[in-house]
Amino acid sequence: MSELFSSPDHTLDAQGLRCPEPVMMVRKTVRTMPVARRC
């Protein structure tokens, strides 16, 4: 596992969600993250 994924700052609980809801939630989380964290 890469170092990038060993200690995440954000998590997403996608249990019980229907597609494409999880993808939309990921995109929203990325959009609201500070630019410096979008590596």
mmCIF file of the N, C-alpha and C atoms, coordinates in Angstrom:
data_MODEL
# 
_entry.id   MODEL 
# 
loop_
_atom_site.group_PDB 
_atom_site.id 
_atom_site.type_symbol 
_atom_site.label_atom_id 
_atom_site.label_alt_id 
_atom_site.label_comp_id 
_atom_site.label_asym_id 
_atom_site.label_entity_id 
_atom_site.label_seq_id 
_atom_site.pdbx_PDB_ins_code 
_atom_site.Cartn_x 
_atom_site.Cartn_y 
_atom_site.Cartn_z 
_atom_site.occupancy 
_atom_site.B_iso_or_equiv 
_atom_site.pdbx_formal_charge 
_atom_site.auth_seq_id 
_atom_site.auth_comp_id 
_atom_site.auth_asym_id 
_atom_site.auth_atom_id 
_atom_site.pdbx_PDB_model_num 
ATOM 1   N N  . MET A 1 1  ? 0.853   -1.180 0.000  1.00 0.00 ? 1  MET A N  1 
ATOM 2   C CA . MET A 1 1  ? 0.000   0.000  0.000  1.00 0.00 ? 1  MET A CA 1 
ATOM 3   C C  . MET A 1 1  ? 0.896   1.239  0.000  1.00 0.00 ? 1  MET A C  1 
ATOM 4   N N  . SER A 1 2  ? 0.523   2.214  -0.790 1.00 0.00 ? 2  SER A N  1 
ATOM 5   C CA . SER A 1 2  ? 1.351   3.415  -0.854 1.00 0.00 ? 2  SER A CA 1 
ATOM 6   C C  . SER A 1 2  ? 1.197   4.245  0.411  1.00 0.00 ? 2  SER A C  1 
ATOM 7   N N  . GLU A 1 3  ? 2.172   5.075  0.656  1.00 0.00 ? 3  GLU A N  1 
ATOM 8   C CA . GLU A 1 3  ? 2.160   5.934  1.841  1.00 0.00 ? 3  GLU A CA 1 
ATOM 9   C C  . GLU A 1 3  ? 0.976   6.899  1.815  1.00 0.00 ? 3  GLU A C  1 
ATOM 10  N N  . LEU A 1 4  ? 0.546   7.285  0.616  1.00 0.00 ? 4  LEU A N  1 
ATOM 11  C CA . LEU A 1 4  ? -0.574  8.213  0.457  1.00 0.00 ? 4  LEU A CA 1 
ATOM 12  C C  . LEU A 1 4  ? -1.851  7.679  1.104  1.00 0.00 ? 4  LEU A C  1 
ATOM 13  N N  . PHE A 1 5  ? -2.070  6.361  1.027  1.00 0.00 ? 5  PHE A N  1 
ATOM 14  C CA . PHE A 1 5  ? -3.302  5.772  1.538  1.00 0.00 ? 5  PHE A CA 1 
ATOM 15  C C  . PHE A 1 5  ? -3.160  5.180  2.938  1.00 0.00 ? 5  PHE A C  1 
ATOM 16  N N  . SER A 1 6  ? -1.989  5.250  3.531  1.00 0.00 ? 6  SER A N  1 
ATOM 17  C CA . SER A 1 6  ? -1.791  4.622  4.834  1.00 0.00 ? 6  SER A CA 1 
ATOM 18  C C  . SER A 1 6  ? -2.416  5.412  5.977  1.00 0.00 ? 6  SER A C  1 
ATOM 19  N N  . SER A 1 7  ? -2.596  6.723  5.812  1.00 0.00 ? 7  SER A N  1 
ATOM 20  C CA . SER A 1 7  ? -3.228  7.528  6.866  1.00 0.00 ? 7  SER A CA 1 
ATOM 21  C C  . SER A 1 7  ? -4.149  8.571  6.235  1.00 0.00 ? 7  SER A C  1 
ATOM 22  N N  . PRO A 1 8  ? -5.367  8.158  5.853  1.00 0.00 ? 8  PRO A N  1 
ATOM 23  C CA . PRO A 1 8  ? -6.286  9.080  5.182  1.00 0.00 ? 8  PRO A CA 1 
ATOM 24  C C  . PRO A 1 8  ? -6.795  10.171 6.113  1.00 0.00 ? 8  PRO A C  1 
ATOM 25  N N  . ASP A 1 9  ? -7.043  11.345 5.534  1.00 0.00 ? 9  ASP A N  1 
ATOM 26  C CA . ASP A 1 9  ? -7.618  12.463 6.282  1.00 0.00 ? 9  ASP A CA 1 
ATOM 27  C C  . ASP A 1 9  ? -9.141  12.445 6.220  1.00 0.00 ? 9  ASP A C  1 
ATOM 28  N N  . HIS A 1 10 ? -9.684  11.829 5.178  1.00 0.00 ? 10 HIS A N  1 
ATOM 29  C CA . HIS A 1 10 ? -11.117 11.776 4.975  1.00 0.00 ? 10 HIS A CA 1 
ATOM 30  C C  . HIS A 1 10 ? -11.546 10.330 4.759  1.00 0.00 ? 10 HIS A C  1 
ATOM 31  N N  . THR A 1 11 ? -12.741 9.997  5.223  1.00 0.00 ? 11 THR A N  1 
ATOM 32  C CA . THR A 1 11 ? -13.290 8.669  4.979  1.00 0.00 ? 11 THR A CA 1 
ATOM 33  C C  . THR A 1 11 ? -14.700 8.820  4.418  1.00 0.00 ? 11 THR A C  1 
ATOM 34  N N  . LEU A 1 12 ? -15.176 7.796  3.749  1.00 0.00 ? 12 LEU A N  1 
ATOM 35  C CA . LEU A 1 12 ? -16.509 7.803  3.160  1.00 0.00 ? 12 LEU A CA 1 
ATOM 36  C C  . LEU A 1 12 ? -17.204 6.492  3.494  1.00 0.00 ? 12 LEU A C  1 
ATOM 37  N N  . ASP A 1 13 ? -18.323 6.576  4.199  1.00 0.00 ? 13 ASP A N  1 
ATOM 38  C CA . ASP A 1 13 ? -19.122 5.393  4.503  1.00 0.00 ? 13 ASP A CA 1 
ATOM 39  C C  . ASP A 1 13 ? -20.189 5.281  3.422  1.00 0.00 ? 13 ASP A C  1 
ATOM 40  N N  . ALA A 1 14 ? -20.002 4.361  2.484  1.00 0.00 ? 14 ALA A N  1 
ATOM 41  C CA . ALA A 1 14 ? -20.909 4.216  1.346  1.00 0.00 ? 14 ALA A CA 1 
ATOM 42  C C  . ALA A 1 14 ? -21.869 3.044  1.513  1.00 0.00 ? 14 ALA A C  1 
ATOM 43  N N  . GLN A 1 15 ? -21.970 2.494  2.704  1.00 0.00 ? 15 GLN A N  1 
ATOM 44  C CA . GLN A 1 15 ? -22.866 1.366  2.927  1.00 0.00 ? 15 GLN A CA 1 
ATOM 45  C C  . GLN A 1 15 ? -24.314 1.809  2.769  1.00 0.00 ? 15 GLN A C  1 
ATOM 46  N N  . GLY A 1 16 ? -25.063 1.020  2.044  1.00 0.00 ? 16 GLY A N  1 
ATOM 47  C CA . GLY A 1 16 ? -26.485 1.292  1.880  1.00 0.00 ? 16 GLY A CA 1 
ATOM 48  C C  . GLY A 1 16 ? -26.810 2.327  0.821  1.00 0.00 ? 16 GLY A C  1 
ATOM 49  N N  . LEU A 1 17 ? -25.816 2.907  0.201  1.00 0.00 ? 17 LEU A N  1 
ATOM 50  C CA . LEU A 1 17 ? -26.065 3.903  -0.834 1.00 0.00 ? 17 LEU A CA 1 
ATOM 51  C C  . LEU A 1 17 ? -26.201 3.228  -2.186 1.00 0.00 ? 17 LEU A C  1 
ATOM 52  N N  . ARG A 1 18 ? -27.044 3.802  -3.009 1.00 0.00 ? 18 ARG A N  1 
ATOM 53  C CA . ARG A 1 18 ? -27.207 3.291  -4.372 1.00 0.00 ? 18 ARG A CA 1 
ATOM 54  C C  . ARG A 1 18 ? -26.264 4.052  -5.290 1.00 0.00 ? 18 ARG A C  1 
ATOM 55  N N  . CYS A 1 19 ? -25.735 3.359  -6.305 1.00 0.00 ? 19 CYS A N  1 
ATOM 56  C CA . CYS A 1 19 ? -24.912 4.039  -7.312 1.00 0.00 ? 19 CYS A CA 1 
ATOM 57  C C  . CYS A 1 19 ? -25.773 5.073  -7.994 1.00 0.00 ? 19 CYS A C  1 
ATOM 58  N N  . PRO A 1 20 ? -25.300 6.198  -8.366 1.00 0.00 ? 20 PRO A N  1 
ATOM 59  C CA . PRO A 1 20 ? -23.955 6.762  -8.303 1.00 0.00 ? 20 PRO A CA 1 
ATOM 60  C C  . PRO A 1 20 ? -23.731 7.655  -7.088 1.00 0.00 ? 20 PRO A C  1 
ATOM 61  N N  . GLU A 1 21 ? -24.531 7.489  -6.036 1.00 0.00 ? 21 GLU A N  1 
ATOM 62  C CA . GLU A 1 21 ? -24.389 8.339  -4.862 1.00 0.00 ? 21 GLU A CA 1 
ATOM 63  C C  . GLU A 1 21 ? -22.984 8.343  -4.268 1.00 0.00 ? 21 GLU A C  1 
ATOM 64  N N  . PRO A 1 22 ? -22.321 7.185  -4.091 1.00 0.00 ? 22 PRO A N  1 
ATOM 65  C CA . PRO A 1 22 ? -20.965 7.218  -3.520 1.00 0.00 ? 22 PRO A CA 1 
ATOM 66  C C  . PRO A 1 22 ? -19.987 8.032  -4.361 1.00 0.00 ? 22 PRO A C  1 
ATOM 67  N N  . VAL A 1 23 ? -20.100 7.913  -5.679 1.00 0.00 ? 23 VAL A N  1 
ATOM 68  C CA . VAL A 1 23 ? -19.201 8.673  -6.553 1.00 0.00 ? 23 VAL A CA 1 
ATOM 69  C C  . VAL A 1 23 ? -19.449 10.167 -6.391 1.00 0.00 ? 23 VAL A C  1 
ATOM 70  N N  . MET A 1 24 ? -20.702 10.561 -6.304 1.00 0.00 ? 24 MET A N  1 
ATOM 71  C CA . MET A 1 24 ? -21.036 11.975 -6.133 1.00 0.00 ? 24 MET A CA 1 
ATOM 72  C C  . MET A 1 24 ? -20.527 12.487 -4.788 1.00 0.00 ? 24 MET A C  1 
ATOM 73  N N  . MET A 1 25 ? -20.604 11.646 -3.748 1.00 0.00 ? 25 MET A N  1 
ATOM 74  C CA . MET A 1 25 ? -20.114 12.055 -2.431 1.00 0.00 ? 25 MET A CA 1 
ATOM 75  C C  . MET A 1 25 ? -18.598 12.225 -2.439 1.00 0.00 ? 25 MET A C  1 
ATOM 76  N N  . VAL A 1 26 ? -17.893 11.342 -3.139 1.00 0.00 ? 26 VAL A N  1 
ATOM 77  C CA . VAL A 1 26 ? -16.437 11.468 -3.242 1.00 0.00 ? 26 VAL A CA 1 
ATOM 78  C C  . VAL A 1 26 ? -16.084 12.769 -3.948 1.00 0.00 ? 26 VAL A C  1 
ATOM 79  N N  . ARG A 1 27 ? -16.749 13.056 -5.047 1.00 0.00 ? 27 ARG A N  1 
ATOM 80  C CA . ARG A 1 27 ? -16.474 14.294 -5.786 1.00 0.00 ? 27 ARG A CA 1 
ATOM 81  C C  . ARG A 1 27 ? -16.735 15.522 -4.928 1.00 0.00 ? 27 ARG A C  1 
ATOM 82  N N  . LYS A 1 28 ? -17.815 15.504 -4.151 1.00 0.00 ? 28 LYS A N  1 
ATOM 83  C CA . LYS A 1 28 ? -18.127 16.637 -3.276 1.00 0.00 ? 28 LYS A CA 1 
ATOM 84  C C  . LYS A 1 28 ? -17.041 16.815 -2.216 1.00 0.00 ? 28 LYS A C  1 
ATOM 85  N N  . THR A 1 29 ? -16.593 15.709 -1.628 1.00 0.00 ? 29 THR A N  1 
ATOM 86  C CA . THR A 1 29 ? -15.543 15.772 -0.611 1.00 0.00 ? 29 THR A CA 1 
ATOM 87  C C  . THR A 1 29 ? -14.260 16.340 -1.191 1.00 0.00 ? 29 THR A C  1 
ATOM 88  N N  . VAL A 1 30 ? -13.894 15.901 -2.391 1.00 0.00 ? 30 VAL A N  1 
ATOM 89  C CA . VAL A 1 30 ? -12.671 16.396 -3.030 1.00 0.00 ? 30 VAL A CA 1 
ATOM 90  C C  . VAL A 1 30 ? -12.799 17.882 -3.346 1.00 0.00 ? 30 VAL A C  1 
ATOM 91  N N  . ARG A 1 31 ? -13.976 18.310 -3.809 1.00 0.00 ? 31 ARG A N  1 
ATOM 92  C CA . ARG A 1 31 ? -14.172 19.735 -4.126 1.00 0.00 ? 31 ARG A CA 1 
ATOM 93  C C  . ARG A 1 31 ? -14.042 20.614 -2.893 1.00 0.00 ? 31 ARG A C  1 
ATOM 94  N N  . THR A 1 32 ? -14.462 20.113 -1.726 1.00 0.00 ? 32 THR A N  1 
ATOM 95  C CA . THR A 1 32 ? -14.424 20.928 -0.515 1.00 0.00 ? 32 THR A CA 1 
ATOM 96  C C  . THR A 1 32 ? -13.095 20.848 0.224  1.00 0.00 ? 32 THR A C  1 
ATOM 97  N N  . MET A 1 33 ? -12.199 19.959 -0.221 1.00 0.00 ? 33 MET A N  1 
ATOM 98  C CA . MET A 1 33 ? -10.880 19.854 0.406  1.00 0.00 ? 33 MET A CA 1 
ATOM 99  C C  . MET A 1 33 ? -10.020 21.045 0.001  1.00 0.00 ? 33 MET A C  1 
ATOM 100 N N  . PRO A 1 34 ? -9.145  21.499 0.877  1.00 0.00 ? 34 PRO A N  1 
ATOM 101 C CA . PRO A 1 34 ? -8.200  22.554 0.487  1.00 0.00 ? 34 PRO A CA 1 
ATOM 102 C C  . PRO A 1 34 ? -7.351  22.086 -0.695 1.00 0.00 ? 34 PRO A C  1 
ATOM 103 N N  . VAL A 1 35 ? -6.998  22.994 -1.572 1.00 0.00 ? 35 VAL A N  1 
ATOM 104 C CA . VAL A 1 35 ? -6.253  22.652 -2.784 1.00 0.00 ? 35 VAL A CA 1 
ATOM 105 C C  . VAL A 1 35 ? -4.954  21.926 -2.453 1.00 0.00 ? 35 VAL A C  1 
ATOM 106 N N  . ALA A 1 36 ? -4.289  22.305 -1.386 1.00 0.00 ? 36 ALA A N  1 
ATOM 107 C CA . ALA A 1 36 ? -3.012  21.688 -1.008 1.00 0.00 ? 36 ALA A CA 1 
ATOM 108 C C  . ALA A 1 36 ? -3.170  20.208 -0.660 1.00 0.00 ? 36 ALA A C  1 
ATOM 109 N N  . ARG A 1 37 ? -4.369  19.771 -0.293 1.00 0.00 ? 37 ARG A N  1 
ATOM 110 C CA . ARG A 1 37 ? -4.596  18.376 0.108  1.00 0.00 ? 37 ARG A CA 1 
ATOM 111 C C  . ARG A 1 37 ? -4.997  17.490 -1.062 1.00 0.00 ? 37 ARG A C  1 
ATOM 112 N N  . ARG A 1 38 ? -5.217  18.044 -2.240 1.00 0.00 ? 38 ARG A N  1 
ATOM 113 C CA . ARG A 1 38 ? -5.684  17.274 -3.402 1.00 0.00 ? 38 ARG A CA 1 
ATOM 114 C C  . ARG A 1 38 ? -4.526  16.678 -4.177 1.00 0.00 ? 38 ARG A C  1 
ATOM 115 N N  . CYS A 1 39 ? -3.655  15.959 -3.541 1.00 0.00 ? 39 CYS A N  1 
ATOM 116 C CA . CYS A 1 39 ? -2.486  15.383 -4.218 1.00 0.00 ? 39 CYS A CA 1 
ATOM 117 C C  . CYS A 1 39 ? -2.821  14.037 -4.797 1.00 0.00 ? 39 CYS A C  1 
# 
